C-alpha cells in the first residue's frame, strides 16, 4: 500500500519528466535528422541571393498566382508541365533580378513615380506591353479610351480577374522601366578613347596577302614525348583557372519498354471478335463506335486514298451503305468497319470570312462580341457588296482582312472543324455565322469545287495495350535488375549478360529536365544529384518505359580535380613539347636559308596562300581557327619570313606578300566600337552583378 501511495504522489512529476524527455527527443531528432532545421533556413529555402534567404513559400506563391492568371485567361482548368516549367523559370528570373538589383536601384536613386507609370499606361509614352494588349491588330495604334474603359470596368468584374491581370501588367511595366533606367546609366557611362579607336582603325585598315608553311603536330610521334607526373601537377597548380566547371553528372541507364505481350494481342483479338456481331447488326453503328471504340468516331467524309488502312479504303469505295468489314489487324490495333454514308461533296471550296475574336476576359464581353457578329451578319446579307470593306474594317484576321476577307481555295480539313463543316456542307452563295476556338466567323461560300464521291465510315478500333499482368511482369524484371545489381560494375555486367543496351546521358546539369528518348525524366536527374558515384537507382517510370540508371561520373562545381583533367593536361603538354621539337626543326632550316620556299621543300610541305587576311579574320584557308598566326601575319612587314609560330594545328612560318591599306575613319570606328560595347553592356553588366551576388540555387530540391 505504501508503494502505491508513493507512486500516486509522484505521478505528476513523473508525467512531467516523461513529456519533457519526449519533447527533447522530438526537438533533437528534428535538429539532427533534418540538418539542423532549428538553426538553419535551408530546409525550406529555395535560394540564397546576395546573402538573403528566399523561402520556398514566397517563390511558390508567385508561381501559383501567375499559373492562375494563365488558367483563367486560357479558360482551362489545368496547365501542362511545359507551361508550368516556363512559369517557374519566369518567376525565378524575376526574383533574381529583384534581389540582385534592388539595392543598386536604391543606391543610384532609380525609381518609377506614379506620374511616370500613368504616362506609360494611359499617357503619351505608352509602354510596349500596353500597345501589345490594347493596340489595333492592323494599325498597332492604341485607343486611350479603350484603356480608360478597361480601367473603369475593373470593379465591375466580380471575379477580380481583370484587376489581377492589370496589377500584374503594372508590376511588369515598373520592373522593366527600372531595369531600362539602370542599363541606360551603364550605357551612357561607356566611351571609346582616341587611342583605342585609332588602334582599332589601323588593325581594320590592314589587309594582307600572305603565304604560310605548316608542319602539323601529328608529324611528331607521341612515343617521342614523355610527360612526367610532376609536370602534370605543376601545370595543374599554375593553371587552375582553366579547369573551372559547373556541377554535372553522367548517367548510364537501361530501358525496359512497357510493351504488350502475346497474351495481350490474343485478348484484344478475342474482344473484337466477341463484339463483332453486335457491331455488324447495330441499328446505329456511329453510336456503337462512340461507346466501344478506343479511337473516337471521326465524322469526316473521306475521299478515296484518305483512309489510312489501304484494305479498308478499297473496301469503302466498293461497298454500299450498311456493308460491314470483318476485323483486321493494323499496326498495334484491331479494326472493323461499317459504311455509314456515301455522298458527293466538293473537293475544295472558295470562301471569304470576317473574324471577330473571342479573346476577351468576361462573359459580358463575349456576349457583346456575339451581338456585334449578328449585326454584321445582317448587314452583309442585305448588302453583299459591302463584305470586303467590312472585313477590312472589322475582321480580327489581319492576313485575310487586307484581302477583303478572301481565303482563296482550300481543301477539306484545312480549316478548323466548325468552319470546315459550314463550308463543305453549304451551298454556293450561303452566308453563315459559326463559332470556333478563334471567335465568330461570318462566312460567304463563293465557289464549290468539283463534286467527288466521299464516304463516312464508322471504324471501331481496339488498341493492343499492356495489361496489368504484363505491366507487373515488366516492372518485376526491372525491379530485380535494380535490386540485384547495386554497383556500377554489377550494373554493366548484368546489362551485357541480358543484352540490354546501355544509354548515356552526359553532362546533366542540376536543373535539367530533358534526356533524349525519355519522357519527363526529371526525377532521374534529381536522383543523380542525391547519390554518390557508382550508385544504382530504383526503378523509374517515364512514359512507356521503366528505367534503371547508374551514376557513372560526378563533377562538382569549382575547380575540377586533377584526376579528372589529367588526360587533358597531358594532351596539352604533349602538344607544347611537340611544338618545341618542330620549332627547333624550323629554326635549323631557316638559319641556313631564310626563304619560305626552301623551308617548305626541306619539310616536304607545300607553300599555301592566305589572301585578304585582316585582324578580324577567324580562320586560315584549309586549316581553320588560328588566331596567333593571323595576328602575326597582320603585324608582320612585307617580304620577311616570320616564325616559327605555334598554332592550333601545328607550327607555322609565314611571309607577307602584299599589304593593302584601306582608309578607315577613326570617328566612324569609335562609333562602331561604342555601339558594340553598348549592345553588350546590359547583358554583361547584369551577369557580373549576378556573379557577385553569389546565388545559391536550390530549386532542384523541390522540382
C-alpha positions in Angstrom: 0.0 0.0 0.0 2.9 2.4 0.9 4.4 1.8 -2.5 1.2 2.5 -4.3 0.8 5.7 -2.3 4.3 6.9 -3.3 3.5 6.3 -6.9 0.3 8.3 -6.7 2.2 11.2 -5.1 4.9 11.2 -7.7 2.7 10.7 -10.7 2.5 14.4 -11.6 6.3 14.7 -11.5 6.8 11.5 -13.5 4.4 12.6 -16.2 6.1 16.0 -16.5 9.5 14.3 -16.8 8.2 11.8 -19.5 6.6 14.6 -21.5 9.8 16.7 -21.2 12.0 13.9 -22.4 9.7 13.2 -25.3 9.7 16.9 -26.4 13.5 17.0 -26.1 13.8 13.8 -28.2 11.5 15.4 -30.8 13.5 18.6 -30.9 16.9 16.9 -31.1 15.6 14.5 -33.7 14.4 17.4 -35.8 17.6 19.2 -35.2 20.0 16.4 -36.2 17.7 14.5 -38.5 16.9 17.4 -40.8 20.3 19.0 -41.0 19.8 21.4 -38.1 16.4 22.9 -39.0 16.3 25.0 -35.8 19.4 26.9 -36.7 19.3 26.7 -40.4 16.9 28.1 -43.0 17.9 25.8 -45.8 15.2 23.1 -45.3 12.5 25.4 -46.8 14.9 27.7 -48.7 14.7 27.7 -52.5 17.7 30.1 -53.0 20.1 32.4 -51.3 20.8 35.6 -53.3 23.2 38.4 -52.1 23.2 36.8 -48.7 19.4 36.9 -48.5 17.3 33.8 -48.0 14.4 33.2 -50.4 11.8 31.0 -48.8 10.2 28.3 -51.0 6.7 29.6 -50.0 7.4 33.1 -51.4 8.5 31.6 -54.7 5.6 29.1 -54.9 3.0 31.8 -54.2 4.2 33.8 -57.2 4.2 30.7 -59.4 0.7 29.9 -58.3 -0.5 33.4 -58.9 0.8 33.5 -62.5 -0.5 30.0 -63.1 -4.0 31.0 -62.0 -3.9 34.1 -64.3 -2.9 31.8 -67.2 -5.6 29.3 -66.5 -8.3 31.9 -66.4 -7.1 33.7 -69.5 -6.9 30.4 -71.4 -10.1 29.1 -70.0 -8.6 25.9 -68.9 -8.6 24.0 -65.6 -5.0 22.9 -65.6 -1.7 23.8 -67.3 0.6 21.3 -69.0 4.0 20.7 -67.5 5.9 22.7 -70.1 3.8 25.8 -69.4 4.4 25.3 -65.6 8.1 24.9 -66.3 8.1 28.2 -68.2 6.2 30.0 -65.4 8.7 28.7 -62.8 11.6 29.9 -64.9 9.9 33.3 -65.4 9.3 33.7 -61.6 12.9 32.7 -60.9 14.3 35.3 -63.2 12.1 37.9 -61.7 13.2 37.0 -58.2 16.9 37.0 -59.2 16.6 40.4 -60.8 14.8 41.9 -57.8 17.2 40.7 -55.2 20.3 41.3 -57.3 19.4 44.8 -58.4 17.1 46.3 -55.7 20.0 47.6 -53.6 21.6 49.1 -56.8 18.4 50.8 -57.7 18.1 52.3 -54.2 21.8 53.4 -54.1 21.5 55.0 -57.5 18.2 56.7 -56.8 16.4 54.8 -59.6 12.6 54.8 -59.1 9.4 55.0 -61.1 6.9 57.7 -60.0 3.2 57.4 -60.1 3.1 60.1 -62.8 5.6 58.2 -64.9 3.6 55.0 -64.5 0.4 56.8 -65.6 2.3 58.1 -68.7 3.3 54.6 -69.6 -0.2 53.1 -69.3 -2.5 55.9 -70.3 -0.4 58.9 -71.4 1.6 59.8 -74.4 4.5 57.4 -73.9 2.8 54.0 -73.8 4.8 51.0 -72.8 5.1 48.2 -75.4 3.1 45.9 -73.2 0.1 48.3 -73.3 0.5 48.6 -77.1 0.5 44.8 -77.4 -2.5 44.3 -75.2 -4.7 47.2 -76.3 -3.4 48.0 -79.8 -5.3 47.6 -83.0 -4.0 44.4 -84.7 -4.0 46.1 -88.1 -2.5 49.5 -87.2 -0.8 49.0 -83.9 -2.4 52.2 -82.6 -3.9 52.3 -79.1 -7.2 54.0 -78.4 -6.7 55.7 -75.0 -10.5 55.5 -74.5 -10.2 51.7 -74.7 -7.7 51.6 -71.9 -9.7 54.1 -69.8 -12.9 52.0 -70.3 -11.0 48.8 -69.2 -9.8 50.5 -66.0 -13.3 51.8 -65.3 -14.7 48.3 -65.6 -12.2 46.7 -63.1 -14.6 47.0 -60.2 -17.5 45.6 -62.3 -15.8 42.2 -62.6 -16.9 40.2 -59.6 -14.2 37.6 -60.2 -11.4 40.1 -59.7 -9.6 38.6 -62.6 -9.3 41.8 -64.6 -7.9 43.7 -61.6 -5.4 40.9 -61.0 -4.3 41.0 -64.7 -3.9 44.8 -64.6 -1.9 44.8 -61.4 0.4 42.1 -62.9 0.9 44.1 -66.0 1.7 47.2 -64.0 4.2 45.3 -61.9 6.0 44.0 -65.1 6.0 47.5 -66.6 7.5 49.1 -63.5 10.2 46.4 -63.2 11.0 46.7 -66.9 11.3 50.5 -66.5 13.7 50.2 -63.6 15.9 47.8 -65.5 15.9 50.0 -68.5 16.9 53.0 -66.5 19.7 51.0 -64.8 21.0 49.8 -68.2 20.8 53.3 -69.7 23.0 54.6 -66.9 25.6 52.0 -67.7 25.3 52.6 -71.5 25.8 56.4 -71.0 28.9 55.8 -68.9 30.7 53.9 -71.7 33.1 55.7 -74.1 35.9 54.9 -76.5 39.3 56.6 -76.2 41.1 58.1 -79.2 43.9 55.7 -78.6 41.7 52.6 -78.8 39.7 54.0 -81.8 42.9 54.7 -83.7 44.4 51.3 -82.9 41.3 49.5 -84.0 41.1 51.6 -87.2 44.7 50.7 -88.0 44.0 47.0 -87.4 40.9 47.0 -89.6 42.6 49.0 -92.3 45.4 46.5 -93.0 44.5 43.6 -95.3 47.4 41.3 -96.1 48.1 38.5 -98.6 50.4 36.0 -97.0 51.9 32.6 -97.6 52.5 30.0 -95.0 54.1 26.6 -94.3 52.6 24.3 -91.8 54.1 21.2 -90.1 51.3 19.5 -88.1 51.8 18.2 -84.6 50.8 14.7 -85.8 54.2 14.5 -87.7 55.9 14.1 -84.3 55.2 10.6 -82.9 53.6 10.5 -79.4 56.2 7.9 -78.4 58.9 10.6 -78.7 57.3 12.7 -76.0 57.5 12.0 -72.3 55.3 13.8 -69.7 56.2 13.3 -66.0 53.7 13.4 -63.2 55.5 16.3 -61.7 55.0 18.3 -64.9 51.3 17.5 -64.9 51.0 18.5 -61.3 52.9 21.8 -61.9 50.7 22.7 -64.9 47.6 22.0 -62.9 48.7 24.2 -60.0 49.7 27.1 -62.3 46.5 26.9 -64.5 43.7 26.1 -62.1 41.6 28.9 -63.6 41.5 26.8 -66.8 39.7 24.0 -65.0 36.7 25.8 -63.6 33.5 23.8 -64.2 29.8 23.7 -63.4 28.3 20.8 -61.5 27.3 18.0 -63.8 26.6 14.3 -63.8 27.0 11.4 -66.3 24.3 8.8 -66.0 24.1 5.4 -67.8 20.7 3.7 -67.9 18.9 0.8 -69.4 15.3 0.8 -70.6 12.6 -1.8 -70.1 9.9 -0.9 -72.6 6.3 -1.4 -71.4 5.0 -3.2 -74.5 2.1 -5.7 -75.0 2.7 -9.4 -74.5 1.5 -12.1 -76.9 -1.3 -12.7 -74.4 -2.4 -9.1 -74.7 -2.6 -9.4 -78.5 -4.7 -12.5 -78.1 -7.0 -10.8 -75.6 -7.5 -7.8 -78.0 -8.3 -10.2 -80.9 -10.8 -12.2 -78.7 -12.5 -9.0 -77.6 -13.1 -7.6 -81.1 -14.3 -11.0 -82.3 -16.8 -11.2 -79.4 -18.3 -7.8 -80.2 -18.2 -8.2 -84.0 -21.8 -9.5 -84.4 -23.2 -6.7 -82.2 -21.4 -4.1 -84.3 -22.4 -5.7 -87.6 -26.1 -5.6 -86.7 -26.1 -2.4 -84.8 -29.0 -0.1 -85.7 -26.7 2.9 -85.1 -23.1 2.0 -85.9 -21.9 5.6 -85.2 -23.3 5.5 -81.6 -21.9 1.9 -81.2 -18.5 3.1 -82.3 -18.6 6.1 -79.9 -19.4 3.8 -77.0 -16.9 1.0 -77.7 -14.0 2.2 -79.9 -10.6 3.1 -78.4 -10.4 5.8 -81.1 -13.1 8.4 -81.2 -15.5 8.3 -84.1 -14.5 10.7 -86.9 -17.4 12.1 -88.8 -15.3 13.2 -91.7 -16.2 12.3 -95.3 -13.2 10.6 -96.8 -12.3 10.7 -100.5 -10.5 7.7 -101.9 -7.0 7.3 -100.6 -7.6 9.2 -97.4 -8.4 6.2 -95.1 -5.1 5.2 -93.6 -5.7 1.5 -93.9 -5.4 0.6 -97.6 -7.7 -2.5 -97.3 -10.5 -0.5 -95.6 -10.0 2.3 -98.1 -10.5 -0.1 -101.1 -13.5 -1.8 -99.4 -15.3 1.5 -98.5 -15.3 2.7 -102.2 -16.5 -0.6 -103.5 -19.4 -1.2 -101.0 -22.8 0.1 -100.2 -24.2 1.8 -97.2 -24.7 -0.7 -94.3 -21.9 -3.0 -95.5 -19.6 -4.4 -92.8 -15.9 -5.3 -92.9 -14.6 -8.1 -90.6 -11.9 -7.4 -88.1 -8.3 -6.9 -89.4 -5.0 -6.3 -87.7 -3.3 -2.9 -88.4 -0.1 -1.8 -86.7 -0.9 -2.1 -83.0 -4.7 -2.4 -83.1 -7.6 -4.4 -84.5 -10.1 -2.7 -86.8 -13.5 -3.4 -88.1 -15.8 -1.0 -90.1 -19.3 -0.2 -91.1 -20.1 2.0 -94.1 -22.3 4.8 -92.7 -22.9 7.1 -95.7 -21.9 7.9 -99.3 -22.1 11.5 -100.5 -20.9 13.6 -103.4 -19.2 16.7 -101.9 -16.8 19.4 -103.3 -13.2 18.6 -103.2 -12.4 22.2 -102.3 -14.2 25.5 -101.5 -13.5 29.1 -102.2 -14.7 31.4 -99.4 -14.1 34.6 -97.5 -14.8 35.5 -93.9 -14.9 38.1 -91.2 -13.5 37.0 -87.8 -14.5 38.6 -84.5 -12.0 37.3 -81.9 -13.4 35.8 -78.7 -10.2 36.6 -76.8 -12.0 38.5 -74.1 -11.9 38.4 -70.3 -15.6 38.0 -69.3 -18.9 36.5 -70.4 -20.3 40.0 -70.8 -17.6 40.9 -73.3 -18.2 37.7 -75.1 -21.9 38.4 -75.4 -21.1 41.8 -76.8 -18.8 40.2 -79.5 -21.6 37.8 -80.4 -24.1 40.7 -80.8 -21.7 42.6 -83.0 -21.3 39.5 -85.2 -25.0 39.1 -85.5 -25.3 42.8 -86.6 -22.5 42.5 -89.2 -24.1 39.2 -90.5 -27.4 41.1 -91.0 -25.5 43.9 -92.9 -23.6 41.6 -95.3 -26.7 39.5 -96.0 -28.5 42.7 -97.0 -25.6 44.3 -98.9 -23.3 41.6 -100.2 -21.1 44.1 -101.9 -20.1 45.5 -98.5 -18.5 42.3 -97.4 -14.9 43.1 -98.4 -15.0 46.6 -96.8 -16.5 45.3 -93.6 -13.8 42.6 -93.5 -11.1 45.3 -93.9 -12.6 47.4 -91.2 -13.7 44.8 -88.6 -12.0 41.4 -89.1 -9.5 40.3 -86.5 -7.8 38.1 -89.0 -5.2 40.5 -90.4 -4.0 38.3 -93.2 -7.3 37.8 -94.9 -8.7 41.2 -93.8 -6.3 43.0 -96.0 -7.7 40.9 -98.9 -11.3 41.7 -98.1 -11.6 38.5 -96.1 -10.6 36.3 -99.1 -9.3 32.9 -98.1 -9.0 31.6 -101.7 -9.5 27.9 -102.4 -8.8 25.3 -99.7 -9.4 21.5 -99.4 -11.5 19.8 -96.8 -9.8 19.5 -93.4 -7.6 22.6 -93.9 -9.8 24.7 -91.6 -11.0 24.2 -88.0 -13.9 21.8 -87.9 -16.9 24.2 -87.4 -15.6 26.4 -90.2 -14.8 23.4 -92.4 -18.3 21.9 -91.9 -20.1 25.1 -92.7 -18.2 25.5 -96.0 -18.3 21.9 -97.3 -21.9 21.2 -96.2 -23.3 24.6 -97.5 -24.3 25.9 -100.9 -22.7 28.4 -103.2 -23.7 31.9 -102.1 -24.6 31.0 -98.5 -23.6 33.5 -95.8 -23.5 31.9 -92.4 -22.2 32.6 -88.9 -20.2 29.9 -87.0 -18.2 29.9 -83.8 -14.7 28.3 -83.5 -12.0 28.5 -80.9 -10.8 31.6 -82.6 -14.1 33.5 -82.4 -17.1 34.2 -84.5 -16.8 33.7 -88.3 -19.1 35.3 -90.8 -18.5 33.1 -93.9 -19.5 33.6 -97.5 -19.2 30.5 -99.7 -18.1 31.9 -103.1 -17.4 28.8 -105.1 -17.6 25.0 -104.8 -15.1 22.7 -106.4 -15.8 19.5 -108.4 -18.2 17.1 -106.7 -16.3 14.0 -105.6 -17.6 10.7 -104.1 -16.8 10.6 -100.4 -17.7 8.1 -97.7 -18.3 8.2 -94.0 -17.1 5.2 -92.2 -17.6 4.0 -88.6 -14.2 2.4 -87.7 -14.2 0.5 -84.4 -10.7 0.1 -83.1 -9.3 -2.0 -80.3 -5.8 -1.0 -79.3 -3.4 -3.6 -78.1 -2.1 -2.3 -74.8 -0.1 -3.9 -72.0 -2.4 -5.5 -69.4 -1.9 -5.1 -65.7 -0.4 -8.5 -65.7 2.1 -7.5 -68.4 2.9 -4.2 -66.7 3.6 -6.0 -63.4 5.8 -8.6 -65.1 8.0 -5.9 -66.8 8.2 -3.9 -63.6 9.3 -7.1 -61.8 12.0 -7.6 -64.3 13.3 -4.1 -64.0 13.0 -4.2 -60.2 15.0 -7.4 -60.0 17.7 -5.9 -62.2 17.9 -2.8 -59.9 17.9 -4.9 -56.7 20.5 -7.5 -57.7 23.0 -5.0 -59.3 23.8 -2.3 -56.8 27.1 -1.1 -58.2 28.3 0.3 -61.5 30.3 -2.8 -62.2 27.4 -5.2 -61.5 25.1 -3.0 -63.5 27.4 -3.1 -66.5 28.0 -6.8 -66.3 24.3 -7.6 -65.9 23.3 -5.3 -68.8 25.8 -7.2 -71.1 24.5 -10.6 -69.9 20.9 -9.7 -70.5 21.8 -7.9 -73.8 20.3 -4.6 -72.6 21.6 -1.6 -74.5 23.2 0.9 -72.1 22.4 4.5 -72.9 24.4 7.5 -71.7 23.1 10.9 -70.6 26.2 13.0 -70.1 26.8 16.4 -68.6 23.4 16.6 -66.9 23.0 19.9 -65.1 21.2 20.1 -61.8 18.1 21.7 -63.2 18.0 19.8 -66.5 14.6 18.4 -67.4 15.3 16.6 -70.7 17.1 13.5 -71.7 16.9 12.4 -75.3 14.5 9.5 -75.7 12.9 9.7 -72.3 9.6 11.3 -71.3 9.8 13.7 -68.3 13.0 12.2 -66.8 13.3 15.0 -64.2 13.3 12.5 -61.3 16.3 10.7 -62.6 18.3 14.0 -62.8 17.3 14.8 -59.2 18.3 11.3 -58.1 21.7 11.7 -59.8 22.4 14.8 -57.6 21.4 13.0 -54.4 23.6 9.9 -54.8 27.3 9.0 -54.9 29.2 7.9 -58.0 28.5 4.2 -58.9 25.1 4.2 -57.2 22.3 2.3 -58.9 18.8 3.9 -59.0 15.4 2.4 -58.1 13.0 1.8 -61.0 11.8 5.0 -62.7 8.7 5.1 -64.9 9.0 7.5 -67.8 6.1 7.3 -70.2 6.0 3.8 -71.7 9.4 2.8 -70.2 10.8 1.6 -66.9 14.3 2.9 -66.5 17.1 1.8 -64.2 20.2 4.1 -64.0 23.7 4.1 -62.6 25.7 7.2 -61.7 28.8 7.0 -63.8 30.5 10.3 -63.1 30.1 13.2 -60.7 31.6 16.6 -61.4 31.2 19.2 -58.7 31.1 23.0 -59.3 34.5 24.7 -58.9 38.0 23.6 -59.9 38.0 20.1 -61.4 40.2 17.6 -59.5 43.5 16.7 -61.1 42.4 13.1 -61.7 39.5 14.3 -63.9 41.6 16.6 -66.1 44.9 14.8 -66.1 44.5 13.4 -69.6 43.6 16.9 -70.9 46.7 18.3 -69.3 48.9 15.5 -70.7 47.5 16.3 -74.2 48.2 20.0 -73.9 51.8 19.4 -72.5 52.4 16.9 -75.3 51.4 19.5 -77.9 53.6 22.1 -76.3 56.6 19.7 -76.4 55.8 18.8 -80.0 55.8 22.5 -80.8 59.3 22.9 -79.3 60.5 19.9 -81.4 59.1 21.4 -84.6 60.3 24.9 -83.7 63.9 23.6 -83.4 63.4 21.9 -86.8 62.2 25.2 -88.4 65.0 27.3 -86.8 67.6 24.9 -88.0 66.4 25.2 -91.6 65.8 28.9 -91.5 69.3 29.6 -90.1 70.8 28.3 -93.4 68.2 29.6 -95.8 65.7 32.4 -94.8 63.2 31.6 -97.6 59.8 30.1 -97.2 60.0 28.0 -100.4 63.3 26.4 -99.2 61.7 25.8 -95.8 58.7 24.1 -97.5 61.0 22.0 -99.6 63.1 20.8 -96.6 60.0 19.9 -94.7 58.4 18.2 -97.7 55.4 20.5 -97.3 53.7 23.0 -99.7 53.6 26.7 -99.5 49.9 27.7 -99.0 48.3 31.0 -99.8 46.0 33.1 -97.5 44.8 36.2 -99.3 42.9 39.1 -97.8 43.7 38.4 -94.1 42.6 41.1 -91.6 42.9 41.4 -87.8 39.3 40.3 -87.5 39.7 37.1 -89.6 38.8 33.9 -87.8 40.5 31.2 -89.8 43.1 30.3 -92.4 42.1 28.5 -95.6 42.3 24.7 -95.4 43.5 24.9 -91.8 40.9 26.5 -89.5 40.9 28.7 -86.4 44.4 30.1 -86.0 44.3 33.5 -84.1 48.0 33.6 -83.2 49.1 33.1 -86.8 46.6 35.7 -88.2 47.7 38.2 -85.6 51.4 37.7 -86.5 50.6 38.0 -90.2 48.7 41.3 -89.9 51.6 42.8 -87.8 54.5 41.5 -90.0 56.4 43.5 -92.5 56.2 42.7 -96.2 58.7 40.1 -97.6 60.2 38.7 -94.4 59.9 35.1 -93.1 58.3 35.2 -89.7 58.2 32.2 -87.5 58.2 29.6 -86.2 54.7 30.2 -84.6 53.0 27.6 -82.5 49.3 27.4 -83.7 46.4 25.1 -83.0 47.1 22.7 -85.9 50.9 22.8 -85.8 53.9 25.1 -86.2 53.8 27.8 -88.9 56.2 30.0 -90.7 54.7 32.9 -92.7 55.7 35.6 -95.2 53.6 38.6 -96.2 53.5 39.1 -100.0 51.4 42.3 -100.0 49.9 44.8 -97.6 46.8 46.6 -98.7 45.8 49.6 -96.5 42.2 50.8 -96.7 41.3 54.1 -95.1 39.2 53.7 -92.0 37.6 56.8 -90.5 38.6 57.0 -86.8 35.4 58.7 -85.7 33.3 56.1 -87.5 35.4 53.4 -85.9 34.9 54.9 -82.5 31.1 54.9 -83.0 31.2 51.3 -84.2 33.1 50.3 -81.1 30.8 52.3 -78.8 27.7 50.6 -80.4 29.3 47.2 -79.9 30.1 48.0 -76.2 26.6 49.3 -75.6 24.9 46.3 -77.2 26.8 44.1 -74.8 26.6 46.3 -71.7 23.2 45.3 -70.4 23.8 41.5 -70.5 27.4 41.6 -69.3 26.8 44.1 -66.5 23.9 42.1 -65.2 25.8 38.9 -65.4 28.7 40.5 -63.5 26.3 41.7 -60.8 24.7 38.3 -60.6 28.0 36.6 -60.2 28.9 39.0 -57.4 25.6 38.2 -55.6 26.8 34.6 -55.0 23.5 33.0 -56.0 22.9 29.6 -54.4 20.1 27.9 -56.5 18.3 25.2 -54.6 15.3 24.7 -56.9 16.4 21.2 -57.7 15.3 20.2 -54.1 11.7 21.0 -55.0 11.3 20.5 -58.7 
